[in-house]
């Protein structure tokens, strides 16, 4: 069974460098490792100082790397479906080149990138698969698409297959419109089986861990909070937050002191937001982290132990549907009821525990709901949200 590590975060925080560093650390410990960039703005090759392509290339002992190519991936995984869509568009009078572009349906790009992970794991090609994800968690949220599409496929696919032998000769008497054939139905069916398998992999906490990369900056932290909430909402296991580019105490002078003061404040807020997840702190390097030597140095600072081990087990936050309302649950060990108070401010829920506080950015689905009340049961704080209720604190 492969170990899958996925890195995501706001653009520009250094997640590609962090992903490359992690992959190199794993390879140096003897794991056969591949690192995949799914970001359209590829910089993985720059980080590793190697020219990469759409297939894995060995860049050092035990380490392979690849930069996904959208058209290559789509042709590889569902070229048959795309060719039929392009032919259908061309039949409707769309220019051939435009038809080729339109035939790339929304979500196909990200999903085709992630299908590499599924196939590598199925074939047991690598011990460790490291994914340098796009700047947001969109590629993860798209994995809910198979659940909706499966319903339609279960309803329409059998009907379409049954009607095809009858409809094909009749339709072709009146039009030369391209119709889907059995090969296309089979390709679509196989695609959704693979996507279901991929989602099962990425939501299995014994196989996959997602690591949020951020910088100690207000805007970056807010986006990381929102991403973390959605990861919990969709059932993706997060095992660590990696705080990159922390200015070292050795940096002196008034200019650096003001930056260090601001970062100290932001680091405290990061602890409040993401506790009990471990926060891995990476200093601002003296030079640009490019090439194997710099990545090795960065890895020694970032990981004190095996980078592939599960750094946190459990689900700190979950959101469940309950008779038209919602319940947000938080694990709070060693806490008694009198220690907890709640404050709702717009899209933010602040849970105060003694002299500590935990800030949660609420997902879109909860913004129209109000806090009705909270219960503490066996170290699990359950906060109830109801539509039209008045906000309740305490």
DRENTI-353015 format. One record per residue (C-alpha): residue number from 1; x, y, z. Coordinates in steps of 0.1 Angstrom, whole numbers, plus 5000, padded with zeros to 4 digits. Each point is the difference from the previous one (the first is absolute). Layout:
N
nr:px:py:pz
NUM:X:Y:Z $
...
REM end
This chain:
394
nr:px:py:pz
1:5000:5000:5000 $
2:5014:5034:4990 $
3:5002:5030:5023 $
4:4985:5031:4984 $
5:5009:5036:5012 $
6:4982:5029:4984 $
7:5011:5036:5004 $
8:4977:5029:4994 $
9:4999:5037:5009 $
10:4997:5035:4986 $
11:5020:5008:4970 $
12:5035:5013:5008 $
13:5004:4985:5035 $
14:5027:4975:4989 $
15:4979:4968:4998 $
16:5019:4987:4970 $
17:5033:5004:5018 $
18:4985:4983:5031 $
19:4986:4971:4979 $
20:5034:4996:4982 $
21:5018:5001:5034 $
22:4977:4973:5015 $
23:5004:4978:4970 $
24:5038:5002:5001 $
25:5000:4993:5038 $
26:4979:4969:4994 $
27:5022:4988:4972 $
28:5031:5005:5021 $
29:4984:4977:5026 $
30:4998:4972:4974 $
31:4964:5004:4989 $
32:4994:4998:4962 $
33:4983:5034:4996 $
34:4983:5019:4972 $
35:4991:5037:5003 $
36:4973:5013:4976 $
37:4992:5036:4992 $
38:4963:5005:4991 $
39:5003:5038:4999 $
40:4997:5015:4965 $
41:5027:5025:5009 $
42:5027:4974:5004 $
43:5030:5008:5021 $
44:5009:4965:5013 $
45:5027:4996:4974 $
46:5015:5034:5010 $
47:5000:4989:5037 $
48:5017:4967:4992 $
49:5022:5017:4973 $
50:4989:4974:4974 $
51:4981:5002:4968 $
52:4968:4979:5006 $
53:4973:4987:4977 $
54:4965:4983:5003 $
55:5015:4966:5008 $
56:5021:4994:5032 $
57:5038:5006:4996 $
58:5026:4988:5025 $
59:5018:5030:5015 $
60:5019:4984:5028 $
61:5003:4966:5017 $
62:4965:4987:5009 $
63:4984:5033:4988 $
64:4979:5006:4969 $
65:4982:5032:4990 $
66:4975:5011:4974 $
67:4980:5031:4989 $
68:4966:4991:4988 $
69:4990:5011:4965 $
70:4963:5006:4997 $
71:4995:4989:4964 $
72:5023:4970:5004 $
73:4981:4989:5032 $
74:4965:5004:4984 $
75:5010:4980:4969 $
76:5016:4973:5022 $
77:4970:4996:5023 $
78:4969:5008:4979 $
79:5011:5007:4965 $
80:4970:4980:4986 $
81:4974:5022:5018 $
82:5018:5032:4990 $
83:5002:4990:4964 $
84:4963:4994:4999 $
85:4992:5033:5017 $
86:5023:5018:4975 $
87:4983:4983:4971 $
88:4966:5010:5014 $
89:5011:5036:5003 $
90:5015:5000:4965 $
91:4967:4985:4986 $
92:4982:5030:5016 $
93:5022:5023:4980 $
94:5026:5009:5026 $
95:5035:5006:4986 $
96:5022:4968:5004 $
97:5025:5017:5023 $
98:4973:5016:5021 $
99:4982:4967:5001 $
100:5031:4983:5014 $
101:5002:5026:5028 $
102:4963:4998:5008 $
103:5002:4962:5002 $
104:5020:5005:5032 $
105:4972:5000:5025 $
106:5002:5020:5033 $
107:5019:4979:5025 $
108:5016:4977:4975 $
109:5034:5016:5003 $
110:5003:4997:5038 $
111:4985:4965:5001 $
112:5023:4988:4972 $
113:5030:5012:5020 $
114:4989:4982:5031 $
115:4993:4967:4981 $
116:5038:4995:4999 $
117:4998:4995:5038 $
118:4973:4973:4997 $
119:5019:4981:4973 $
120:5033:5002:5018 $
121:4984:4987:5032 $
122:4982:4972:4982 $
123:5032:4988:4984 $
124:5021:5005:5031 $
125:5025:5019:4979 $
126:5012:5022:5029 $
127:5003:4998:5038 $
128:4992:5037:5003 $
129:4980:5023:4977 $
130:5004:5037:5007 $
131:4976:5024:4983 $
132:5007:5037:4995 $
133:4964:5011:4996 $
134:4986:5031:4983 $
135:4998:5032:5021 $
136:4966:4992:5014 $
137:4981:4969:5011 $
138:4978:5001:4969 $
139:5015:4968:4987 $
140:4989:4982:5032 $
141:4965:5015:5000 $
142:4995:4988:4965 $
143:5003:4964:5013 $
144:4964:5003:5013 $
145:4990:5002:4963 $
146:4999:4962:4996 $
147:4975:4996:5028 $
148:4975:5022:4981 $
149:5009:4988:4966 $
150:4997:4963:5011 $
151:4962:5005:5006 $
152:4995:5013:4965 $
153:5022:4973:4985 $
154:4981:4973:5019 $
155:4967:5014:4986 $
156:5011:5009:4965 $
157:5028:4977:4991 $
158:4980:4968:4999 $
159:4972:5017:4981 $
160:5024:5015:4975 $
161:5017:4967:4994 $
162:4966:4982:4995 $
163:4988:5027:4975 $
164:5032:5003:4981 $
165:4995:4970:4977 $
166:4965:5012:4991 $
167:5007:5037:4998 $
168:5032:4999:4980 $
169:4986:4988:4967 $
170:4969:5022:5003 $
171:5019:5032:5009 $
172:5025:4995:4972 $
173:4971:5000:4974 $
174:4994:5036:5008 $
175:5034:5014:5012 $
176:5037:4993:5001 $
177:5002:5011:5036 $
178:5027:4980:5019 $
179:4984:4977:5026 $
180:5018:4985:5029 $
181:5009:4964:4995 $
182:5006:4971:5024 $
183:5037:5009:5003 $
184:4990:5035:5013 $
185:4975:4986:5025 $
186:5027:4976:5012 $
187:5026:5028:5003 $
188:4976:5022:5020 $
189:4991:4971:5023 $
190:5037:4991:5006 $
191:5008:5037:5006 $
192:4975:5002:5029 $
193:5012:4968:5015 $
194:5035:5014:5000 $
195:4988:5033:5016 $
196:4982:4981:5027 $
197:5032:4981:5007 $
198:5020:5032:5000 $
199:4977:5017:5025 $
200:5001:4969:5022 $
201:5038:5002:5000 $
202:5001:5038:5007 $
203:4975:4997:5029 $
204:5018:4970:5017 $
205:5020:5015:5029 $
206:5023:4969:5001 $
207:5011:5007:4964 $
208:4997:5037:4994 $
209:5009:5031:5019 $
210:4994:5035:4988 $
211:5025:5027:5012 $
212:4990:5036:4999 $
213:5029:5024:4991 $
214:4998:5036:5011 $
215:5020:5031:5009 $
216:4995:5020:5032 $
217:4979:5026:4982 $
218:4964:5010:5007 $
219:4986:4995:4965 $
220:5018:4966:4996 $
221:4988:4988:5034 $
222:4963:5009:4991 $
223:5002:4980:4968 $
224:5016:4970:5018 $
225:4972:5001:5026 $
226:4974:4999:4973 $
227:5018:4971:4982 $
228:5003:4981:5033 $
229:4963:5003:5007 $
230:4991:4987:4965 $
231:5025:4972:5003 $
232:4982:4989:5032 $
233:4966:5005:4984 $
234:5009:4977:4971 $
235:5017:4974:5022 $
236:5037:5005:4989 $
237:5025:4993:5028 $
238:5023:5028:5009 $
239:5030:4990:5022 $
240:5021:5032:5002 $
241:5004:5037:4992 $
242:5034:5011:4986 $
243:5008:5036:5008 $
244:5026:5012:4975 $
245:5024:5030:4998 $
246:5002:5008:5037 $
247:5026:5028:5005 $
248:5027:4986:5023 $
249:5008:5018:5032 $
250:5036:5006:4987 $
251:4986:5025:4975 $
252:5006:5034:5017 $
253:4993:5036:4993 $
254:4968:5021:5002 $
255:4987:4988:4967 $
256:5002:4963:5010 $
257:4988:5006:5035 $
258:4966:5014:4988 $
259:4996:4969:4978 $
260:5009:4977:5029 $
261:4975:5017:5023 $
262:4972:4996:4974 $
263:5010:4964:4994 $
264:5000:4992:5037 $
265:4964:5012:5003 $
266:4989:4981:4969 $
267:5017:4968:5012 $
268:4980:5002:5032 $
269:4968:5003:4979 $
270:5011:4970:4979 $
271:5002:4979:5032 $
272:4965:5012:5010 $
273:4985:4992:4966 $
274:5015:4966:4993 $
275:5006:4984:5035 $
276:5003:4970:5006 $
277:5017:4995:4966 $
278:5038:5002:5002 $
279:5015:5032:4986 $
280:5033:4993:4982 $
281:5020:5032:4998 $
282:5025:5007:4972 $
283:5023:5030:5001 $
284:5005:5025:4971 $
285:5031:4984:4984 $
286:5031:5021:4994 $
287:4998:4992:4963 $
288:4974:4990:4975 $
289:4990:4964:5006 $
290:5009:4986:4966 $
291:5018:4968:4993 $
292:5007:4968:5020 $
293:5025:5015:5024 $
294:4977:5028:5012 $
295:4970:4976:5002 $
296:5020:4976:5021 $
297:5009:5029:5024 $
298:4964:5011:5002 $
299:4989:4964:5006 $
300:5022:4997:5031 $
301:4985:5032:5014 $
302:4964:4989:4992 $
303:4999:4963:5010 $
304:5016:4987:5031 $
305:4986:4965:4994 $
306:4987:4979:4970 $
307:4980:5024:4978 $
308:4977:4973:4989 $
309:4986:4991:5034 $
310:4965:5011:5010 $
311:5005:5032:5020 $
312:4965:5002:5014 $
313:4972:4974:5002 $
314:4964:5010:5005 $
315:4976:5025:4986 $
316:5001:5032:5021 $
317:4969:5014:4983 $
318:4970:4984:4983 $
319:4968:5014:4986 $
320:4969:4978:4998 $
321:4965:5004:4986 $
322:4972:4995:5026 $
323:4963:5002:4991 $
324:5004:5031:4978 $
325:5025:5016:5024 $
326:5038:4996:5006 $
327:5022:4989:5028 $
328:5036:5011:5002 $
329:5021:4977:5022 $
330:5034:5007:5016 $
331:5022:4977:5020 $
332:5010:5018:5032 $
333:5018:4976:5024 $
334:5004:5010:5037 $
335:4974:5027:4997 $
336:4969:5006:5023 $
337:4968:5017:4990 $
338:5007:5031:5020 $
339:5032:5006:4981 $
340:4983:5005:4966 $
341:4984:5031:4985 $
342:4989:5008:4964 $
343:5000:5032:4980 $
344:4987:5002:4964 $
345:5012:5029:4979 $
346:4989:4999:4964 $
347:5017:4970:4984 $
348:5022:4993:5030 $
349:4992:4979:5031 $
350:5023:5007:5029 $
351:5001:4972:5027 $
352:5016:5013:5032 $
353:5014:4973:5023 $
354:5013:5015:5033 $
355:5025:5026:4989 $
356:5005:4984:4966 $
357:4979:5005:4969 $
358:4994:4980:4968 $
359:4989:5019:4968 $
360:4980:4981:4974 $
361:4990:5014:4966 $
362:4966:4986:4993 $
363:4993:4984:4966 $
364:4975:5016:4976 $
365:4973:4975:5010 $
366:4999:5012:5036 $
367:4999:5038:4993 $
368:4962:5001:4999 $
369:4997:4980:5032 $
370:5003:5013:5036 $
371:5016:4984:5030 $
372:4971:4985:5021 $
373:5021:4985:5028 $
374:5029:4977:5009 $
375:5005:4968:5020 $
376:5031:4985:5014 $
377:4999:4962:4999 $
378:5030:4978:5008 $
379:5025:5027:4989 $
380:4980:5006:4968 $
381:4985:5035:4997 $
382:4969:4999:4977 $
383:4989:5034:4988 $
384:4965:5000:4984 $
385:4991:5024:4971 $
386:4964:5007:4991 $
387:4984:5022:4974 $
388:4982:5030:5014 $
389:5012:4994:5036 $
390:5016:5028:5021 $
391:5037:4997:5006 $
392:5008:4985:5034 $
393:5032:5005:5018 $
394:5014:4980:5029 $
REM end
